[in-house]
Amino acid sequence: MERIRKILENIGFTQTDARVYVYLAKGGPKSVKDIATGLQMTERQYLLFLRVCREKELLSVLLSNL
């Protein structure tokens, strides 16, 4: 998964965005609180990640594959 995280960073993801993306890909859907706790980040940081995903149209792809 480290390799995937590095690839995501190379294509423009921030380090935090890449960590969350890989975490979700590995573990599947989770609540905001579970993700924030699992990655030792604030819920605000995670909500920012969600906004970035919506802007990059990644979120709709994730939701359609659930």
N, C-alpha and C positions, 0 to 999 in steps of 0.2 A: 504494500500500500504506500510505502514511502516513495516508490518510483512514480506512482500515479500522482501523488501530491506534488512532487517536483515538476511533473509534466504540466499540471494545472497551473502552477506558479509561472512556468515558462510561457504559457499562453495568456497570462494576464490576471489570473486570480491572485488575490492577496494571500499571504500565508494563512491568515485566519479563515478566509473563504475556502481555501483548499482543504484545511483541516476538517471543517464542518462537512464539506461535500463528501470527503472520503469516509468520515464517521457515519454519515447517513447511508452511503452506498454499502458499507460493511454491515451496519446494524438495522437498516430499514427504518420505517417511520417511527418517530419518537416525539414526545411532547417538548415544548420549548424548555421547560424546566429540566427535563432529563438530559437534553443536549447540552444546555448550559452547565449543568453539574458534571456531566461526563467529560466535557472538554475544559472544565475549569475556566469558564468565561461567564460574563454577565448575560442576563436575558436580553439586555439592550444590544449587546454585540451580536447576538444571534438574530435578533429582529432586523438589524442592519444587514446581515447576510441575506435574509429573506428578501429584503428590498432590492439588493444587488441582483439576486437571482431573477426576480421579476423583471428588472430592467434589461437583463441579458436574455430574457425569455427562457431561462433554464428551469425555472420553477414549473411552468406549464408542462414541460417535458417530463419532469419528475412526477408530477401529479397524474399525468395521463398514463404512466407506466405502473402506478400503484395497484 
